[in-house]
């Protein structure tokens, strides 16, 4: 009887392995979850994860096409330039979205649309000023915007005029309506905006 037991075991093992191979792809398809495009809303990567996690990369073990999830290119700062008189080709970038902000492009458009430069009688052509601040998860500004750069050799009153205009512009349009995903991604991250008054100002008052 022993002579027949070993082959029987080998045949049984082969059948079990064949069944596992046949069922494997189907199980993988059942466990597949749709990728959530909301930034940073996924669970952290883990060897025990059964769904896409951040960051998610394609693998030779994927069954079917896969789409890598690319997070926003955050560096130390999120930097944005806002002009007082943008080119016509950039006009669409200065229109505030009519929905909750869900992307960095939405955020930048809302911030551009916020800008109300000083009246020309108080303005200075070519004036530049940069401020740095961060948002709360709620879309409100955390703390007070800090000046990081201003055009050199301009009178103190000109700097005060532009800082007042920047502060008033941000106060008037915040808190911004962040989506849950974007609010979580931006909370506490530094944002730097450079304001450029590129209007043609005929009468210089300073």
C-alpha positions in Angstrom: 0.0 0.0 0.0 2.9 2.4 0.7 3.9 2.2 -2.9 0.7 3.8 -4.0 0.5 6.5 -1.3 3.3 8.8 -2.5 2.0 9.1 -6.1 -1.4 9.8 -4.7 -0.1 12.6 -2.6 1.8 14.1 -5.6 -1.3 14.0 -7.7 -3.4 15.6 -4.9 -0.8 18.3 -4.5 -0.7 19.1 -8.2 -4.5 19.4 -8.3 -4.5 21.8 -5.3 -1.7 24.0 -6.9 -3.6 24.1 -10.2 -6.7 25.2 -8.5 -4.9 27.9 -6.6 -3.3 29.3 -9.8 -6.7 29.3 -11.6 -8.5 31.0 -8.7 -5.6 33.5 -7.9 -6.4 36.1 -10.7 -10.1 36.0 -9.9 -9.4 36.6 -6.2 -7.1 39.5 -7.2 -9.8 41.0 -9.3 -12.3 40.7 -6.5 -9.9 42.4 -4.1 -9.1 45.2 -6.5 -10.3 48.6 -5.4 -10.8 51.6 -7.6 -8.1 54.2 -7.2 -9.2 57.3 -5.2 -8.0 60.3 -7.0 -8.3 62.5 -3.9 -4.8 63.5 -3.0 -3.3 61.9 0.1 -6.5 60.2 1.0 -5.2 56.7 0.8 -3.9 54.4 3.5 -0.1 54.3 4.1 1.7 51.6 2.0 2.0 48.3 3.7 2.8 44.7 2.8 -0.6 43.9 4.2 -2.5 46.5 2.1 -5.2 45.1 -0.2 -5.9 48.4 -2.0 -3.9 51.2 -3.6 -1.9 53.2 -1.1 0.2 56.3 -1.4 2.5 56.2 -3.2 1.1 53.5 -5.5 3.4 52.0 -8.2 2.8 49.6 -11.0 4.2 46.1 -10.6 4.8 42.9 -12.6 2.4 41.3 -10.2 -0.6 43.5 -11.2 -3.3 41.8 -13.1 -4.2 44.1 -15.9 -3.2 47.7 -16.6 -2.4 49.8 -13.6 -2.2 53.6 -13.1 0.5 55.0 -10.8 -0.9 57.7 -8.5 1.3 60.8 -8.7 1.1 63.1 -5.7 1.3 66.9 -6.1 4.9 68.0 -6.5 5.2 69.5 -3.0 8.6 70.9 -2.2 9.5 73.0 0.8 7.1 75.7 -0.5 4.2 76.0 -2.8 5.1 79.0 -4.9 2.8 81.2 -7.0 3.1 84.4 -8.9 0.2 86.8 -9.2 0.2 89.7 -11.6 -2.0 92.8 -11.3 -2.5 92.9 -15.1 -2.2 89.3 -16.4 -1.9 88.5 -20.1 -5.1 87.6 -22.0 -3.8 84.1 -22.5 -3.7 83.6 -18.7 -7.1 85.1 -18.0 -8.6 81.7 -17.3 -6.1 81.2 -14.5 -7.5 84.2 -12.7 -11.1 83.0 -12.5 -12.1 81.7 -9.1 -13.6 78.1 -9.3 -17.3 77.9 -8.7 -16.9 74.7 -6.7 -15.0 73.4 -3.7 -11.2 73.5 -4.3 -9.9 70.0 -4.9 -6.6 70.5 -6.7 -3.5 72.8 -6.6 -4.7 74.4 -9.8 -8.0 75.3 -8.1 -6.1 76.8 -5.1 -3.9 78.9 -7.4 -6.8 80.2 -9.4 -8.7 81.2 -6.2 -5.6 83.0 -4.9 -5.0 84.8 -8.1 -8.7 85.9 -8.2 -8.4 87.2 -4.7 -5.8 89.9 -5.6 -7.0 93.5 -5.5 -4.0 95.8 -6.1 -3.8 99.2 -4.6 -5.4 102.1 -6.5 -3.0 103.5 -9.1 -2.7 106.8 -7.2 -1.0 104.8 -4.4 0.7 102.2 -6.5 4.2 101.9 -7.9 4.8 100.4 -11.3 6.9 97.2 -11.2 6.5 96.8 -7.4 7.0 93.3 -6.2 6.3 91.8 -2.8 6.3 88.1 -1.6 4.5 86.8 1.4 4.6 83.4 3.1 1.8 81.7 5.1 0.0 78.5 5.5 -3.6 77.3 5.7 -5.6 75.4 8.2 -7.5 72.3 7.2 -10.7 74.5 7.2 -9.3 76.8 4.5 -8.6 79.7 6.9 -5.1 81.3 7.0 -2.9 80.2 9.9 -1.3 83.2 11.6 -0.3 86.3 9.7 1.3 86.4 6.2 5.0 87.2 6.6 6.8 89.4 4.0 9.8 87.5 2.6 10.7 90.0 -0.2 9.9 93.5 -1.4 11.4 95.6 -4.1 14.5 97.4 -2.9 14.8 101.1 -2.6 11.1 101.9 -2.3 9.7 104.1 0.5 8.4 102.4 3.6 4.9 103.8 2.9 4.9 102.0 -0.5 5.7 98.7 1.2 3.0 99.3 3.8 0.5 100.1 1.0 1.1 96.8 -0.7 1.2 94.7 2.4 -2.2 96.2 3.4 -3.6 95.4 0.0 -2.3 91.8 0.2 -3.7 91.3 3.7 -7.0 92.8 2.7 -7.3 90.6 -0.4 -6.6 87.4 1.5 -8.9 88.3 4.3 -11.7 89.0 1.8 -11.6 85.6 0.2 -10.7 83.3 3.1 -11.5 80.8 4.4 -11.3 79.0 1.1 -13.7 76.1 0.4 -11.2 73.2 0.5 -12.4 69.7 -0.2 -11.6 67.2 2.6 -8.7 65.8 0.7 -7.1 69.1 -0.3 -7.6 70.5 3.2 -5.8 67.6 4.7 -3.0 67.8 2.1 -2.4 71.6 2.6 -2.8 72.0 6.3 0.3 73.6 7.7 2.3 73.5 4.4 4.0 76.8 3.6 2.7 78.7 0.6 4.6 81.6 -1.0 3.0 84.2 -3.2 4.8 86.8 -5.3 2.7 89.7 -6.2 3.9 91.8 -9.2 2.3 95.1 -10.1 2.9 95.1 -13.8 0.2 97.7 -14.6 1.2 100.7 -16.6 1.0 103.6 -14.2 1.4 106.9 -15.9 1.4 109.1 -12.8 4.0 108.0 -10.3 3.0 109.3 -6.9 6.1 108.1 -5.1 
